[in-house]
Amino acid sequence: MIARRKAAVAAVVFTILVLASVNIGWWWYYRSMTTYLEEQLSRRLTGAAATAALHLTPETVNNLLLDNLDTYAETILYLDSIAAIGLLSEATILDLDFNYLASTRTDVPTEGYLLARRNLDFLQIALNGQTTASALYNIDGTYLKSAYTPLYDSDGLVAGILAVEAGAGYFDLLATLRRNLYILAGGSAGVVVLLLVFFIFYNRRMAAAEEQLFKAGSQAALGRMVAVVSHEVKNPLMILRAAGERLEKKYTDPEASFITEEVSRLDRIVSGYLSFARGDAQVDKTNIDIVALTNKIIERMRPQFEEQQVELETIFPDIAQDIPADPVGIRQVMLNLLLNALHAAAEQDGIEKKVSIGIENSTSKCTLRVSDSGAGIKPSQRDKLFEPFFTTKTQGSGLGLYLCRKIVEQHGGTISVGDNESGQTTFTVVLPKGGASR
């Protein structure tokens, strides 16, 4: 089971890693493509700016600074031509204060280029004599990039800047790619969720099947063991019965009859175990007074409670309570529950050691509750308490509660464990008051 779970977990982890790797690869491709396209645009713009600046002589720059109209007209025509050839959205010449000297724009701002573009750092690089491209910027939902190159006067000093601008048209392509990547990532997440649901469902089904096989195997082993042990026990029981009958005839003391009585009870228990082993167990019900039967069991066990210094509290109805049940089986259930409660309470130190047994009757059912002041049962162990061979004790076969459940179920009843209002561990047996159950 553990190996199967590990294999399932490994398969899920592998699938998640593969899908994660594919998604990471696509996003890495997207980021690489974005960087590549931006770098290509920067190269194109810086190349166009540097080439265009070669034809803007120092004399042209000086004339523009002196507002020469003929030079201005020629420069505008030149800027329009390089904008058309380079697929530029704008080509502009600025002075050192970033005011427009010439531009392909028809709506030249009066507040200066800087306020419109806010690329002071890159403009400053151009003023220092280097050609550079700005970062992408967004104006009215359109992504743009500019390149700046210095223009020199007749003294060889930087007297202006040529700025060229183009739109990042590839953003539409990237937006489509990004949208597809989101769809791919969402689909991958959906696949992972479906795989997880499948593996969880598969694991639960397989775990349930393995648990059923384990229980079937355990019960088969239990049957074989009980058959062997019961067969071996019956022979000495016959000898004890014969000895008890002779003692009963020879002595009139009440103790003499205990041997025969208890041997008969053991014989019926062993016969019941054999029936469990063969799978043909039947319940022969008769009307019994559950209160009287419980009081009789308590009287036999009272010395054990006194020896362990455990208080025994009984909460019984005042009148007889008859139910249809097998007295041997019900006696076995009560003995097992009381012994377990006694051991649990006796192991605790520093608190009041107490066991409570109560009986409640209604028109349709009889409820028996046994509580103890012990350390309690962990929630993770409660579901396993009634399985064969499971025990929380250092000594014990783990068969007592399993057989109790079998006996109660053969009576058509239920047995469960939980906590009462005081926080004590409580075993609850509910027996129906209907007809015989086979």
FIBA-843187 format. One line per 3 residues: number of its first residue (from 1); their letters; for each residue z, y, x of C-alpha. Coordinates in steps of 0.25 Angstrom, whole numbers, plus 5000, padded with zeros to 4 digits. Example, Ala and Ser with C-alpha at 12.3 -4.5 7.8 and 13.67 -1.06 7.14 Angstrom:
% FIBA-843187
1	as	5031/4982/5049; 5029/4996/5055
% end
This chain:
% FIBA-843187
1	mia	5000/5000/5000; 5004/5010/5011; 4991/5006/5019
4	rrk	4983/5009/5006; 4989/5022/5004; 4987/5026/5018
7	aav	4972/5022/5017; 4971/5031/5004; 4978/5043/5010
10	aav	4969/5041/5023; 4957/5041/5014; 4961/5053/5006
13	vft	4965/5061/5019; 4951/5057/5025; 4944/5062/5013
16	ilv	4951/5075/5013; 4949/5077/5028; 4934/5074/5026
19	las	4933/5084/5014; 4941/5094/5022; 4932/5092/5034
22	vni	4919/5094/5026; 4925/5107/5019; 4930/5112/5032
25	gww	4916/5110/5038; 4909/5117/5027; 4919/5129/5028
28	wyy	4917/5129/5043; 4902/5129/5041; 4903/5141/5031
31	rsm	4912/5149/5041; 4902/5146/5052; 4890/5150/5044
34	tty	4897/5163/5040; 4901/5166/5054; 4887/5162/5059
37	lee	4880/5171/5048; 4889/5183/5051; 4886/5181/5066
40	qls	4871/5181/5064; 4872/5193/5055; 4880/5200/5066
43	rrl	4869/5197/5076; 4858/5201/5068; 4864/5215/5065
46	tga	4869/5218/5079; 4855/5214/5084; 4848/5223/5073
49	aat	4858/5234/5077; 4856/5233/5092; 4841/5232/5090
52	aal	4840/5244/5081; 4849/5252/5090; 4839/5251/5101
55	hlt	4829/5260/5094; 4839/5270/5091; 4838/5279/5103
58	pet	4849/5288/5108; 4839/5300/5104; 4839/5294/5090
61	vnn	4854/5293/5090; 4856/5308/5095; 4846/5313/5084
64	lll	4853/5306/5073; 4866/5312/5078; 4859/5326/5077
67	dnl	4854/5323/5063; 4839/5323/5067; 4832/5320/5054
70	dty	4819/5314/5060; 4828/5305/5069; 4836/5301/5056
73	aet	4823/5298/5048; 4817/5289/5059; 4831/5282/5061
76	ily	4832/5279/5046; 4818/5273/5046; 4822/5265/5058
79	lds	4835/5260/5052; 4828/5256/5039; 4818/5248/5048
82	iaa	4829/5240/5055; 4836/5238/5042; 4824/5232/5036
85	igl	4821/5223/5048; 4835/5219/5050; 4838/5216/5036
88	lse	4849/5227/5037; 4856/5233/5025; 4859/5246/5033
91	ati	4857/5252/5047; 4865/5264/5050; 4867/5274/5062
94	ldl	4881/5280/5063; 4887/5290/5072; 4900/5289/5080
97	dfn	4907/5293/5067; 4900/5282/5059; 4893/5292/5051
100	yla	4878/5289/5047; 4867/5294/5055; 4856/5286/5049
103	str	4856/5274/5040; 4848/5265/5031; 4858/5268/5020
106	tdv	4854/5277/5009; 4868/5280/5005; 4874/5284/5018
109	pte	4890/5286/5017; 4895/5300/5020; 4909/5294/5024
112	gyl	4903/5287/5036; 4899/5272/5040; 4913/5268/5043
115	lar	4919/5270/5030; 4908/5262/5023; 4909/5250/5033
118	rnl	4922/5250/5040; 4917/5243/5052; 4924/5253/5062
121	dfl	4927/5242/5072; 4913/5237/5074; 4908/5252/5074
124	qia	4917/5255/5085; 4911/5243/5093; 4898/5250/5091
127	lng	4903/5263/5096; 4908/5256/5109; 4893/5252/5112
130	qtt	4892/5238/5106; 4884/5232/5095; 4893/5224/5085
133	asa	4892/5219/5071; 4903/5221/5061; 4910/5210/5052
136	lyn	4906/5207/5038; 4910/5217/5028; 4909/5218/5013
139	idg	4903/5229/5005; 4902/5228/4990; 4902/5213/4991
142	tyl	4891/5212/5002; 4894/5207/5016; 4889/5216/5027
145	ksa	4888/5216/5042; 4885/5228/5051; 4881/5229/5066
148	ytp	4884/5241/5075; 4877/5246/5088; 4879/5258/5096
151	lyd	4869/5269/5097; 4868/5278/5109; 4865/5293/5111
154	sdg	4857/5299/5123; 4870/5299/5131; 4871/5284/5130
157	lva	4884/5285/5121; 4886/5279/5108; 4882/5289/5097
160	gil	4880/5280/5085; 4880/5266/5079; 4869/5259/5072
163	ave	4874/5250/5061; 4866/5239/5054; 4871/5232/5042
166	aga	4867/5219/5035; 4872/5211/5023; 4877/5197/5026
169	gyf	4868/5190/5016; 4872/5176/5020; 4885/5178/5012
172	dll	4878/5173/5000; 4875/5160/5007; 4889/5159/5012
175	atl	4895/5162/4998; 4886/5150/4993; 4891/5142/5004
178	rrn	4905/5146/5002; 4905/5143/4987; 4899/5129/4990
181	lyi	4910/5126/5000; 4920/5130/4990; 4914/5120/4980
184	lag	4913/5110/4991; 4928/5112/4995; 4932/5111/4980
187	gsa	4924/5098/4978; 4930/5092/4991; 4944/5096/4986
190	gvv	4940/5089/4972; 4936/5077/4980; 4949/5076/4988
193	vll	4957/5078/4975; 4949/5067/4968; 4951/5058/4980
196	lvf	4966/5060/4980; 4967/5057/4965; 4959/5045/4967
199	fif	4967/5040/4979; 4980/5043/4972; 4976/5036/4960
202	ynr	4971/5024/4968; 4984/5024/4976; 4992/5023/4964
205	rma	4984/5012/4957; 4984/5004/4970; 4999/5007/4972
208	aae	5001/5002/4958; 4993/4990/4960; 5000/4987/4973
211	eql	5014/4989/4967; 5010/4979/4956; 5005/4969/4966
214	fka	5018/4971/4974; 5027/4969/4961; 5019/4957/4957
217	gsq	5021/4951/4971; 5036/4955/4972; 5038/4949/4958
220	aal	5031/4936/4962; 5039/4935/4975; 5052/4938/4966
223	grm	5048/4927/4957; 5046/4917/4968; 5059/4921/4974
226	vav	5067/4921/4961; 5061/4907/4958; 5066/4901/4971
229	vsh	5079/4908/4971; 5082/4904/4956; 5078/4890/4959
232	evk	5088/4889/4970; 5099/4896/4963; 5098/4887/4950
235	npl	5103/4875/4958; 5116/4881/4963; 5118/4887/4949
238	mil	5118/4873/4943; 5129/4869/4952; 5137/4881/4949
241	raa	5135/4879/4934; 5140/4865/4935; 5152/4869/4944
244	ger	5155/4880/4934; 5155/4871/4922; 5164/4861/4928
247	lek	5174/4872/4932; 5173/4878/4918; 5177/4864/4912
250	kyt	5188/4862/4922; 5194/4876/4921; 5197/4885/4909
253	dpe	5197/4898/4917; 5187/4909/4913; 5182/4910/4927
256	asf	5177/4896/4926; 5167/4899/4916; 5161/4911/4924
259	ite	5154/4901/4933; 5146/4894/4922; 5143/4907/4915
262	evs	5138/4915/4928; 5130/4903/4932; 5124/4902/4919
265	rld	5120/4917/4920; 5115/4915/4934; 5106/4903/4929
268	riv	5100/4912/4918; 5098/4923/4928; 5091/4913/4938
271	sgy	5083/4908/4926; 5079/4922/4923; 5074/4924/4937
274	lsf	5066/4912/4937; 5059/4917/4924; 5056/4930/4931
277	arg	5050/4922/4942; 5042/4914/4933; 5038/4926/4925
280	daq	5042/4920/4912; 5055/4927/4910; 5060/4928/4895
283	vdk	5071/4935/4889; 5080/4928/4879; 5087/4939/4871
286	tni	5099/4938/4863; 5108/4949/4857; 5118/4953/4867
289	div	5129/4964/4867; 5125/4972/4879; 5138/4979/4879
292	alt	5146/4966/4880; 5136/4960/4890; 5138/4973/4899
295	nki	5153/4973/4898; 5153/4958/4902; 5145/4961/4914
298	ier	5154/4973/4918; 5166/4965/4917; 5160/4955/4927
301	mrp	5156/4966/4936; 5169/4975/4935; 5176/4969/4947
304	qfe	5164/4973/4956; 5164/4987/4951; 5179/4988/4954
307	eqq	5177/4982/4968; 5167/4993/4971; 5176/5003/4964
310	vel	5164/5007/4955; 5168/5012/4941; 5160/5006/4930
313	eti	5158/5014/4917; 5153/5008/4904; 5147/5016/4893
316	fpd	5145/5005/4881; 5144/5006/4866; 5156/5002/4859
319	iaq	5149/4991/4851; 5141/4979/4854; 5127/4982/4858
322	dip	5118/4970/4855; 5104/4969/4861; 5094/4958/4862
325	adp	5094/4954/4877; 5095/4943/4887; 5110/4943/4892
328	vgi	5107/4937/4905; 5096/4947/4908; 5103/4959/4904
331	rqv	5116/4954/4911; 5107/4953/4924; 5102/4967/4922
334	mln	5116/4973/4920; 5122/4966/4931; 5111/4971/4941
337	lll	5112/4985/4936; 5127/4986/4937; 5127/4979/4951
340	nal	5117/4989/4956; 5125/5001/4950; 5138/4995/4956
343	haa	5132/4994/4970; 5126/5008/4969; 5139/5015/4964
346	aeq	5148/5007/4975; 5139/5012/4986; 5143/5026/4984
349	dgi	5155/5033/4991; 5162/5045/4987; 5158/5046/4972
352	ekk	5163/5039/4960; 5157/5025/4959; 5153/5022/4945
355	vsi	5143/5013/4937; 5140/5016/4922; 5134/5007/4912
358	gie	5131/5011/4898; 5124/5005/4886; 5117/5012/4875
361	nst	5112/5006/4863; 5102/5011/4852; 5094/5004/4841
364	skc	5082/5000/4850; 5088/4999/4864; 5100/4997/4873
367	tlr	5101/5005/4886; 5110/5001/4897; 5113/5011/4909
370	vsd	5119/5008/4922; 5123/5020/4931; 5129/5021/4945
373	sga	5135/5032/4954; 5127/5027/4966; 5118/5034/4975
376	gik	5106/5033/4965; 5092/5028/4967; 5081/5036/4973
379	psq	5070/5040/4964; 5059/5033/4973; 5067/5020/4972
382	rdk	5069/5020/4957; 5055/5015/4953; 5057/5003/4963
385	lfe	5070/4999/4958; 5065/4988/4949; 5055/4982/4958
388	pff	5058/4969/4964; 5064/4968/4978; 5067/4983/4978
391	ttk	5082/4987/4981; 5089/4999/4986; 5101/4991/4991
394	tqg	5103/4985/5005; 5105/4972/4998; 5098/4967/4986
397	sgl	5085/4959/4982; 5079/4971/4974; 5078/4961/4962
400	gly	5089/4965/4953; 5083/4978/4946; 5069/4971/4946
403	lcr	5075/4959/4938; 5083/4969/4929; 5070/4976/4925
406	kiv	5063/4963/4922; 5075/4959/4913; 5075/4972/4906
409	eqh	5060/4972/4904; 5061/4958/4898; 5070/4963/4888
412	ggt	5060/4974/4885; 5069/4985/4891; 5068/4995/4903
415	isv	5076/4998/4915; 5076/5011/4923; 5084/5019/4933
418	gdn	5087/5033/4933; 5099/5044/4934; 5108/5047/4923
421	esg	5114/5061/4920; 5124/5059/4931; 5114/5056/4941
424	qtt	5118/5041/4942; 5108/5030/4944; 5106/5024/4930
427	ftv	5099/5011/4926; 5095/5010/4912; 5091/4998/4904
430	vlp	5085/4999/4891; 5084/4986/4882; 5077/4986/4869
433	kgg	5085/4980/4857; 5072/4973/4851; 5069/4958/4850
436	asr	5067/4948/4861; 5057/4952/4873; 5050/4941/4881
% end
